[in-house]
Structure formats: C-alpha cells, structure tokens
Amino acid sequence: MILVYIILFYLNCKKDVYGSPFPQRDLKNVHNMKSLIVIDACVRQSDSRTLRIAEPVIEALAQRYKITRYDLPELDIVPLNPGLFKERGQGEIPAWAKEAASAIAKADRILIAAPFWDMSFPAVLKCFFEQTSLFDITFTDNGKTCVGLCKAPKVLFITTRGMDISTGSEVEQATPYIKALSRLWNLGPLTTIAAQNMDYSTEHEIDEKIAAAVAEGTALARKW
Ligand SMILES: Cc1cc2nc3c(=O)[nH]c(=O)nc-3n(C[C@H](O)[C@H](O)[C@H](O)COP(=O)(O)O)c2cc1C
C-alpha cells in the first residue's frame, strides 16, 4: 500500500514538472492550440459596454485559441517616466513588460478591447504599448529603419463610442493608431468591430447595437 502511495506521489510531482504522465487528448489539443493575446483596456470593467461585446467573442475564440489575457485596469501600468527610461537605457526592463512583449511577439492573434476615449482609447492602453514596445522583442532595426518582430497575421479591435462616429472617420484616432503600431511590430491587418452613438441611444437601442456587434464578432471568431 505504501509503495502505491509513493508511486502516486511520484507521478503527481512528475506531472507538475513535465505535464501529465498520462496521454490525454484534450491537454494535447490545448498544447497544439494557437495563441491569442487579449488586451483589455476597459476601465469601467464590469460596467463596460465594450466588454459586453468582447467577452462573448473571447469565449468563442477560446474554443480555438490558448488565451493569455492582460486586464490593464487591474495592473499598475505607468508611462515611461525618467526613472524607467533611464533603467531601460541600462537594459533593466520590468519583468512583466518583457514577458508581455515576448508573448505578443510570439502570439498568433491579438485582440484589443478598449472604449473610445478622447477620440482615441484610454491612456492605460498607450502606457501598456509604451512599456511593451521593446527593441529586439517586438521590433528591431536593420540599420536603415525599424523592422517588426511580431508574427500575428490578424488583429481584432473591439470598441464602443459615445458619439455617432464611425470607424474610418478622420476624428476616430484609435483604429489608425493601432494600425500604425501594427506596422512597427509587424502585425497583420486590423479588423475593428464597433458600436457607436452609445451615449445618445436608448437602453433598448444600446442592447440592439451590442447584440449586433456580438453577432459580428462571434461570426468572425469561427473563421478568424
Ligand atoms: C473619460 C471618457 C472619455 C470619453 N471620450 C469620448 C470621446 O472622445 N468621444 C466619444 O464619442 N465618446 C467618448 N466617451 C464615451 C464612451 O466612448 C462611451 O460611453 C463608450 O460606450 C464607453 O465604453 P465602455 O462602456 O466600454 O466604458 C468617453 C467616455 C469617458 C468615460
């Protein structure tokens, strides 16, 4: 009996270090899944209309992708200040930023959920990009210009806007910024799913707009 306990204990330790000692089809599939990075910049958290669209889309994508999620409002992310900038020059980069940048560089897909704030997106998202846009991780250079080191061929941006402003309007500055950063990092084409005029719609209209965006997002998730 004691021998059985010792063997079970050994197998359990081995599982923690090397993964399950028993062949399990589901686990194998998880390991083979492509990776998706979710960047959530929805500052209003559970009150967020943007998250009401993003969550079902993320749930649908979880069937096909192994997800690493960064919920920015829960993290203590600051802009690059003089201290951090000096440390970066000395090669000292916060461990979390290095890890997130490496995960982004390796990811197969990127999904960003952020509301429309001040004609763009909340500052915490810019701070996150500033901290994770790292030389020799997300981009490098070839002596003449910058070259992206990421590989995700597709990026999805989910947003809601208070005013009646459409994606592509010259005053909508979130989509163009994410496109520009995608160029620096070598990310593929961006799809934006948006609901607009949210602050000037009835509750019923808001629900309808959210339902339409969820339908668009979950349909996309099946083939994205
Ligand atoms: C700080 C702040 C700034 C905002 N700036 C804008 C803006 O510039 N243009 C706009 O159309 N709506 C703006 N809005 C309204 C939001 O875009 C809108 O309410 C959106 O649906 C909020 O998304 P959320 O519920 O995911 O937080 C702003 C809201 C907040 C709280």
The ligand as an SDF file (V2000), in Angstrom:
LIG
                    3D

 31 33  0  0  0  0  0  0  0  0999 V2000
  -13.1600   59.5200  -19.9580 C   0  0  0  0  0  0  0  0  0  0  0  0
  -14.0840   59.3380  -21.1290 C   0  0  0  0  0  0  0  0  0  0  0  0
  -13.8000   59.9050  -22.3390 C   0  0  0  0  0  0  0  0  0  0  0  0
  -14.6530   59.7630  -23.4220 C   0  0  0  0  0  0  0  0  0  0  0  0
  -14.3500   60.3370  -24.6080 N   0  0  0  0  0  0  0  0  0  0  0  0
  -15.1810   60.1910  -25.6660 C   0  0  0  0  0  0  0  0  0  0  0  0
  -14.8830   60.7950  -26.9070 C   0  0  0  0  0  0  0  0  0  0  0  0
  -13.8900   61.4950  -27.0650 O   0  0  0  0  0  0  0  0  0  0  0  0
  -15.7430   60.5910  -27.9420 N   0  0  0  0  0  0  0  0  0  0  0  0
  -16.8600   59.8140  -27.8340 C   0  0  0  0  0  0  0  0  0  0  0  0
  -17.5520   59.6150  -28.8040 O   0  0  0  0  0  0  0  0  0  0  0  0
  -17.1650   59.2500  -26.6530 N   0  0  0  0  0  0  0  0  0  0  0  0
  -16.3520   59.4060  -25.5700 C   0  0  0  0  0  0  0  0  0  0  0  0
  -16.6580   58.8170  -24.3750 N   0  0  0  0  0  0  0  0  0  0  0  0
  -17.8720   57.9750  -24.2850 C   0  0  0  0  0  0  0  0  0  0  0  0
  -17.5260   56.4860  -24.4550 C   0  0  0  0  0  0  0  0  0  0  0  0
  -16.8260   56.2550  -25.6390 O   0  0  0  0  0  0  0  0  0  0  0  0
  -18.7700   55.6340  -24.4770 C   0  0  0  0  0  0  0  0  0  0  0  0
  -19.5870   55.8810  -23.3570 O   0  0  0  0  0  0  0  0  0  0  0  0
  -18.4100   54.1570  -24.5200 C   0  0  0  0  0  0  0  0  0  0  0  0
  -19.5460   53.3670  -24.8180 O   0  0  0  0  0  0  0  0  0  0  0  0
  -17.8110   53.7210  -23.2020 C   0  0  0  0  0  0  0  0  0  0  0  0
  -17.3930   52.3920  -23.3040 O   0  0  0  0  0  0  0  0  0  0  0  0
  -17.3570   51.4470  -22.0240 P   0  0  0  0  0  0  0  0  0  0  0  0
  -18.7680   51.2550  -21.5560 O   0  0  0  0  0  0  0  0  0  0  0  0
  -16.7390   50.1940  -22.5350 O   0  0  0  0  0  0  0  0  0  0  0  0
  -16.5260   52.1310  -20.9810 O   0  0  0  0  0  0  0  0  0  0  0  0
  -15.8320   58.9830  -23.2750 C   0  0  0  0  0  0  0  0  0  0  0  0
  -16.1250   58.4080  -22.0380 C   0  0  0  0  0  0  0  0  0  0  0  0
  -15.2720   58.5800  -20.9770 C   0  0  0  0  0  0  0  0  0  0  0  0
  -15.6180   57.9490  -19.6450 C   0  0  0  0  0  0  0  0  0  0  0  0
  1  2  1  0
  2  3  1  0
  2 30  2  0
  3  4  2  0
  4  5  1  0
  4 28  1  0
  5  6  2  0
  6  7  1  0
  6 13  1  0
  7  8  2  0
  7  9  1  0
  9 10  1  0
 10 11  2  0
 10 12  1  0
 12 13  2  0
 13 14  1  0
 14 15  1  0
 14 28  1  0
 15 16  1  0
 16 17  1  0
 16 18  1  0
 18 19  1  0
 18 20  1  0
 20 21  1  0
 20 22  1  0
 22 23  1  0
 23 24  1  0
 24 25  2  0
 24 26  1  0
 24 27  1  0
 28 29  2  0
 29 30  1  0
 30 31  1  0
M  END
$$$$
